[in-house]
Every structure is written in structure tokens, then in C-alpha cells.
């Protein structure tokens, strides 16, 4: 009996590398670990039960790292609904990554095997910051087609350098980070430490934008650089569509032929000029009109009609009245305002509002649909997490 008790006492420690989280310890675990890989699960979920031993075995591969480097953690969402709600978890299991206490938007959607999970986490531990030794070295190696962040530091220590490390980790998938260190940086930044942003395809005569706030204040550095690194207009693909739907914002999509740089520039310029203050209410995207032929079909359009612009509200789709309307200041902005006020939906059913001057706003264009009183249904809603299964099949689009 004594030996049996010893054996039973040892069983819970087989997978001790996964930390069960609740409201009492989640903040301290996030604060004291550089990387936290978190499994949000529900005991009643068959997929959660299948993943649990795989997740636990993968965690054991990182047991030899120094404390505070990598932690695997789990949240029972039925017992901790507040945590699940805070991180917008509504399907199980959901795997999210945290770096330096901050949630990274992109979920893990790769292979759910021990090797797949371990490879993903191992990549998160590898720094993507590229070091350079002089302005000439940087000029030879930097890729001008990408968004670049350039940090100059006399020493790799101190609060300012720590914040550079944190921000380079948080935005590693959005910008390329460069680091120059040593006394020579005084020739570039007289005060010693400095951080600059260089836009993609920036003309040589354009000066890099310098962060003029205190580098030791992460709360001011993070939003400034996020605004620069995360573009107003992103590309939507079958690989990232579900992830974009989970941001919860309606889609404003430019459907165009790949390689149509002129249409892309006109759309991007219009978004920058008219919708920069609407980042929290609309997701501005570009899509390959050939690959996304199915949404075009629901709009009564085809590849021959490109480029065109539409809104998918996750209830219905609305077509902007014409791409050439982008040349008229305010048309695109009014299109978004009409969505949020309910005017697009109302006018589709009832025609133009009696108080609205005729042909004074950008949409929606009426399209042929099976039911005359109903706008085309949302297509991208199908990519939202389903209530009845873990995910949707991408070929449903």
C-alpha cells in the first residue's frame, strides 16, 4: 500500500510542465515568462481531450530551458469563463501565444502533433532581430520593400534596450527589426539610443521617422510603432481569412487581379486619406479576385468586372457603386458610415432614403440576387468559428 501511494503521488508530476491557469495565477505567469503557449480547452470537447496529452508531451521538450523563458499553460474555459471571454475564445481547443505578457493576435493553426507544437514554440524563442555594424552595412543588407525598424543603442542593456527587445518580439511578424550597437552609434544618434521607422518602398530622399518619445516608456512606444508596422490595408488569403474574421470587424475588400498595382495604390491611398481613424470599426483588405471568385459570384460579378470594392458585414454583402468613385473625396468614407448607421441595409430594401440627395453617396449598388428584397448573404461569415465544430472547411468558400 505504501508503494502504491508513492506511485500515485508521482503521477501528477509526469506532465508538470503545463501550468493550470485561473484568475489567481494567470497574471503572474504572463508577467514572469517571456513566452507562454496557452491551451484553452473544455473537458466535454472531444478535440480538447485528444490534444491534451499531445500538448503535455510537447511541453516536456522545453523543460531544460532557463526559468522564465518558455511556459506551457492551460485554461479550463468552463471553470474560468472570464479568462476565456477576455481572450475571445469561443471554440475548443484554441492555442494562443503570449510574448512578454502580451497576446499575439495570430493563433496556432498548424499541425497538432508533438513535433508540430514543439517546432512552433521553438521558432518563437529565436530572435528575428538582425544586427548591423555600420550605416554602410545596413544600407547593403536592408530590404527596402519591407517595413523596417532600426534601433541604435550604445549598450545592450537598460530599460530602453529592454523595450526594444519587447517591441521587436511583439511585432516580429509585422516589421523587420535591425539593431546597431556600440560607441559608433553616436555618429548617427548623438544621444546614444534611438529608434527609427522606415516605410516599405520609401524613396531614398525620405528621412526615416524617429520615435521622439521616451524609449523607456513602453506604453508610448508600442502604439506608435504598431501604427507604423501594421498596415491599414492587408491581404486576405484562404490561410488567414478565419484569423481575420476573429478580429470581429466587417470587411472592406478590394477584389482585384493580382499585379494590378494601380488599383491597389488608389485603394490604399483612399483608405489612408479617409479611413485612418476607422481602424477599430472596419478591416480594410485586398483579395485575389480570381481565387475569391465565389464571393464575386454572390455579388453578381465575375473576374471580368475587376477591380471592385465590397463590404462583407458578416450578415450581408454590399457592393460599392463603382471603383472610379474613389476619385471623389468622401465617397469611401460615406460608404463605411452608411454601413454602421444601417443605411446600406435599409436602402437595399427600401431604396434611397427620402432625405438623401440622389446619387450623393457611394453605394450600395444593387445586384441580381435570388430574393429581390434581400442583399447577398455574407460569404466570409462561413470562415468564422462554428458553434458545432472546431473549424470550418476552407473549400466551403
C-alpha positions in Angstrom: 0.0 0.0 0.0 2.8 2.4 0.9 4.5 1.8 -2.5 1.2 2.3 -4.3 0.7 5.7 -2.6 4.2 6.7 -3.7 3.4 5.7 -7.3 0.1 7.6 -7.3 1.7 10.7 -5.8 4.2 10.7 -8.7 1.6 10.5 -11.5 0.6 14.2 -11.5 4.2 15.3 -12.0 4.6 13.4 -15.3 3.2 16.5 -17.1 4.1 19.2 -14.5 5.4 21.4 -17.3 1.8 22.5 -18.2 0.6 25.1 -15.7 -3.1 25.1 -15.0 -4.3 28.8 -15.0 -7.0 30.6 -13.2 -7.8 34.1 -12.1 -5.4 33.8 -9.2 -2.2 33.0 -11.1 -2.6 34.0 -14.8 -1.2 37.5 -14.4 1.9 36.3 -12.6 2.6 33.5 -15.1 2.3 36.0 -18.0 4.4 38.6 -16.2 7.2 36.2 -15.3 7.6 34.3 -18.6 9.0 35.6 -21.9 6.8 33.1 -23.9 3.6 31.4 -22.7 1.9 28.9 -25.0 -1.7 28.6 -23.8 -4.2 25.8 -24.4 -7.8 27.0 -23.9 -9.9 23.8 -23.6 -13.2 22.3 -22.4 -13.4 18.9 -20.8 -16.5 18.0 -22.7 -14.8 18.7 -26.0 -13.6 15.6 -27.8 -10.9 17.6 -29.7 -9.7 19.0 -26.3 -9.3 15.6 -24.9 -7.3 14.5 -28.0 -5.0 17.4 -27.8 -4.3 17.4 -24.1 -1.7 14.6 -24.0 0.0 15.9 -27.2 0.2 19.4 -25.6 1.6 18.0 -22.4 4.2 15.9 -24.2 5.3 18.9 -26.3 5.8 20.9 -23.1 8.3 18.4 -21.8 10.7 19.2 -24.7 11.3 22.7 -23.1 11.9 21.6 -19.6 15.6 22.2 -19.8 15.3 25.9 -20.7 16.1 28.5 -18.0 13.1 29.6 -15.8 11.1 32.3 -17.3 12.0 31.5 -21.0 9.0 29.3 -22.1 6.0 28.0 -20.2 3.1 25.9 -21.5 -0.2 26.7 -19.7 -3.8 25.6 -19.9 -7.2 27.2 -19.2 -10.3 25.2 -18.4 -12.8 27.6 -20.1 -15.8 26.1 -18.3 -14.3 26.8 -14.9 -12.7 30.1 -16.0 -15.2 31.8 -18.4 -13.9 35.3 -17.6 -10.4 34.4 -18.9 -11.9 32.8 -22.0 -14.1 35.8 -22.6 -11.2 38.2 -22.1 -9.2 36.5 -24.9 -12.2 35.9 -27.2 -12.1 32.2 -27.0 -15.3 30.6 -28.4 -14.0 27.3 -29.8 -12.1 24.5 -28.3 -9.3 23.8 -28.2 -7.7 27.2 -29.0 -4.0 27.7 -28.8 -2.7 31.2 -28.3 0.9 32.6 -27.8 1.9 35.4 -25.4 5.2 37.2 -25.6 6.3 39.3 -22.6 2.7 39.2 -21.2 1.1 40.4 -24.5 -1.3 38.3 -26.6 -0.1 37.8 -30.1 -3.1 38.0 -32.5 -2.1 35.1 -34.6 -3.3 31.8 -33.2 -1.5 28.5 -33.7 -3.2 26.7 -36.6 -0.6 24.3 -37.6 -0.2 20.5 -37.2 -1.5 19.3 -33.8 1.3 16.9 -33.2 4.1 16.9 -30.6 6.7 17.8 -33.2 4.4 20.5 -34.8 3.8 22.2 -31.5 7.4 22.0 -30.4 8.7 23.4 -33.7 6.3 26.3 -33.5 7.3 27.2 -29.9 11.0 26.8 -30.7 10.7 29.3 -33.5 9.1 31.8 -31.0 12.3 31.5 -28.9 14.5 32.5 -31.8 15.3 36.2 -32.2 14.4 37.7 -35.6 16.4 40.9 -34.9 19.2 41.4 -37.4 22.4 43.1 -36.2 24.4 45.5 -38.3 27.8 47.2 -37.7 27.5 50.5 -39.5 25.3 52.6 -41.7 27.0 51.2 -44.7 26.4 47.7 -43.6 22.7 48.4 -43.0 22.4 50.0 -46.5 23.8 46.9 -48.1 21.6 44.4 -46.3 18.2 46.1 -45.7 15.3 45.1 -47.8 13.6 48.3 -48.9 10.4 46.5 -50.0 9.6 45.7 -46.3 8.7 47.8 -43.3 11.8 48.2 -41.2 12.5 49.3 -37.7 16.1 50.4 -36.9 17.4 50.6 -33.3 20.6 52.2 -32.2 22.0 51.5 -28.8 25.3 52.1 -27.2 24.9 49.1 -24.9 22.6 46.1 -24.9 21.2 46.8 -21.5 18.9 49.2 -19.7 15.2 49.9 -19.8 15.4 51.5 -23.3 17.1 48.4 -24.8 14.7 46.1 -22.9 11.7 47.9 -24.5 13.4 47.4 -28.0 13.6 43.7 -27.3 10.0 43.5 -26.2 8.6 45.5 -29.2 10.7 43.6 -31.7 9.3 40.4 -30.2 5.7 41.6 -30.2 5.8 42.9 -33.8 8.2 40.5 -35.3 5.7 39.3 -38.0 4.8 42.9 -39.0 8.2 44.6 -39.3 11.8 43.7 -39.8 13.9 44.8 -36.8 17.5 45.9 -37.1 20.0 46.5 -34.2 23.1 48.5 -34.2 25.2 48.7 -31.0 28.4 50.3 -29.9 30.0 53.7 -29.4 29.9 54.3 -33.2 26.1 54.9 -33.0 26.8 58.4 -31.5 27.7 59.4 -35.1 24.1 58.6 -36.1 22.2 59.3 -32.9 24.1 61.9 -30.8 22.2 61.0 -27.6 23.3 57.4 -28.0 20.0 55.5 -28.1 17.4 55.9 -30.8 14.7 54.1 -32.8 13.6 54.8 -36.4 10.9 53.5 -38.7 11.5 53.2 -42.5 8.4 52.6 -44.6 8.3 50.0 -47.3 9.4 51.2 -50.7 10.3 54.6 -49.2 12.1 56.9 -51.7 15.8 57.5 -50.7 15.2 61.1 -50.2 12.6 60.4 -47.5 14.0 60.5 -44.0 13.4 57.7 -41.5 10.7 58.6 -38.9 12.2 58.9 -35.5 10.4 58.0 -32.3 10.7 61.2 -30.3 9.1 60.0 -27.1 10.9 58.4 -24.2 12.2 54.9 -25.2 12.0 53.9 -21.6 8.2 54.3 -21.8 6.8 51.1 -23.4 3.2 52.4 -23.3 4.0 55.2 -25.6 6.4 53.3 -27.8 4.1 50.3 -28.5 1.2 52.2 -30.1 3.5 54.5 -32.1 5.3 51.5 -33.7 2.2 49.4 -34.0 0.6 52.1 -36.1 3.6 52.1 -38.4 4.1 48.3 -38.6 0.5 47.1 -39.0 -0.7 48.4 -42.4 -4.1 49.9 -42.9 -4.7 47.5 -45.8 -3.8 43.8 -45.6 -4.1 40.9 -48.0 -6.7 38.3 -47.2 -6.0 34.7 -48.2 -7.6 31.4 -47.5 -4.8 30.8 -45.0 -5.5 33.9 -42.9 -9.3 34.5 -43.5 -10.5 32.7 -40.4 -8.0 34.6 -38.3 -9.2 38.0 -39.8 -12.8 37.1 -39.1 -11.9 36.6 -35.4 -11.0 40.3 -35.2 -14.7 40.8 -35.3 -14.7 43.8 -37.7 -16.6 44.0 -41.0 -14.5 43.6 -44.1 -14.0 46.3 -46.7 -12.4 44.4 -49.6 -10.8 45.4 -52.8 -11.2 42.5 -55.3 -8.6 43.0 -58.0 -6.4 41.0 -60.3 -3.0 40.1 -58.8 -0.5 42.5 -60.2 -2.9 45.4 -60.6 -0.6 47.8 -58.7 -2.5 50.9 -59.9 -5.8 49.8 -58.3 -4.0 48.7 -55.2 -2.4 52.2 -54.9 -5.7 54.0 -55.5 -7.4 51.9 -52.9 -4.6 52.2 -50.3 -4.4 56.0 -50.8 -8.2 56.3 -50.4 -8.1 54.2 -47.2 -5.2 56.2 -45.8 -6.8 59.6 -46.6 -10.4 58.8 -45.5 -10.4 55.8 -43.1 -7.3 56.1 -41.0 -9.4 56.9 -37.9 -11.7 53.9 -38.5 -9.2 51.1 -37.8 -11.3 49.9 -34.9 -14.5 49.7 -36.9 -13.6 48.3 -40.3 -11.0 45.8 -41.7 -9.6 47.1 -45.0 -8.4 44.2 -47.2 -7.3 43.2 -50.7 -8.2 39.9 -52.3 -7.2 38.0 -55.4 -10.4 38.2 -57.4 -9.6 35.0 -59.3 -9.1 32.9 -56.1 -12.2 34.5 -54.4 -14.5 34.0 -57.4 -17.2 32.6 -55.1 -17.9 35.9 -53.2 -17.9 37.7 -56.5 -20.5 35.3 -57.9 -22.8 36.1 -54.9 -22.4 39.8 -55.8 -23.5 39.1 -59.3 -20.0 39.8 -60.6 -17.1 37.9 -62.1 -13.4 38.3 -62.8 -14.3 40.5 -65.8 -15.7 43.2 -63.5 -12.5 43.7 -61.5 -11.5 45.9 -59.8 -14.4 46.3 -57.4 -15.0 47.0 -53.8 -17.5 45.4 -51.4 -18.3 45.2 -47.7 -19.0 41.9 -46.0 -20.7 42.7 -42.7 -20.9 39.0 -41.7 -24.6 39.3 -42.3 -24.7 40.6 -45.9 -22.5 41.8 -48.7 -22.8 45.3 -50.2 -21.1 46.4 -53.4 -19.6 49.9 -53.7 -21.2 51.8 -56.6 -18.0 52.0 -58.7 -14.3 51.8 -58.4 -14.0 55.2 -60.1 -15.9 56.7 -57.2 -12.7 56.5 -55.2 -11.6 59.7 -57.0 -14.4 61.6 -55.4 -13.4 62.7 -51.9 -15.6 61.3 -49.1 -17.3 58.6 -51.1 -15.5 55.7 -49.5 -15.8 57.1 -46.0 -19.6 57.7 -46.5 -19.9 54.0 -47.6 -18.5 52.9 -44.2 -20.6 55.4 -42.3 -23.7 54.1 -44.1 -22.9 50.6 -43.1 -22.6 51.4 -39.4 -25.7 53.6 -39.4 -27.8 50.8 -41.0 -28.4 52.9 -44.1 -26.9 50.3 -46.6 -29.2 47.6 -45.3 -32.2 49.9 -45.2 -31.7 51.4 -48.6 -31.2 48.0 -50.2 -34.7 47.0 -49.0 -36.5 50.3 -49.5 -34.5 52.4 -51.9 -32.8 55.7 -51.2 -33.7 57.5 -48.0 -36.2 60.3 -48.7 -33.9 62.8 -47.0 -30.8 61.8 -49.0 -30.0 63.7 -52.2 -29.9 61.3 -55.2 -26.6 59.8 -56.2 -24.7 61.6 -53.4 -23.1 58.6 -51.7 -21.0 55.6 -52.8 -23.4 52.7 -52.6 -24.6 50.1 -52.3 -25.0 49.1 -55.9 -28.0 46.7 -56.3 -27.1 43.4 -57.7 -29.1 40.5 -59.0 -29.9 38.1 -56.2 -32.5 35.3 -55.8 -34.7 37.3 -53.4 -35.2 40.9 -54.6 -35.7 42.2 -51.0 -32.6 40.6 -49.6 -28.9 41.7 -50.2 -26.4 38.9 -50.9 -25.6 36.8 -47.8 -22.2 37.0 -46.2 -19.7 34.6 -47.6 -16.9 35.3 -45.1 -19.2 34.5 -42.2 -18.6 30.9 -43.1 -15.0 31.3 -42.0 -16.0 32.3 -38.5 -15.5 29.7 -35.8 -18.5 27.4 -35.9 -20.6 26.6 -32.8 -20.8 22.9 -33.7 -17.3 22.1 -34.7 -13.7 23.2 -34.2 -13.3 24.9 -37.5 -14.8 25.3 -41.0 -13.6 23.7 -44.2 -11.8 26.2 -46.4 -13.3 24.7 -49.6 -16.7 25.9 -48.4 -15.8 29.3 -49.9 
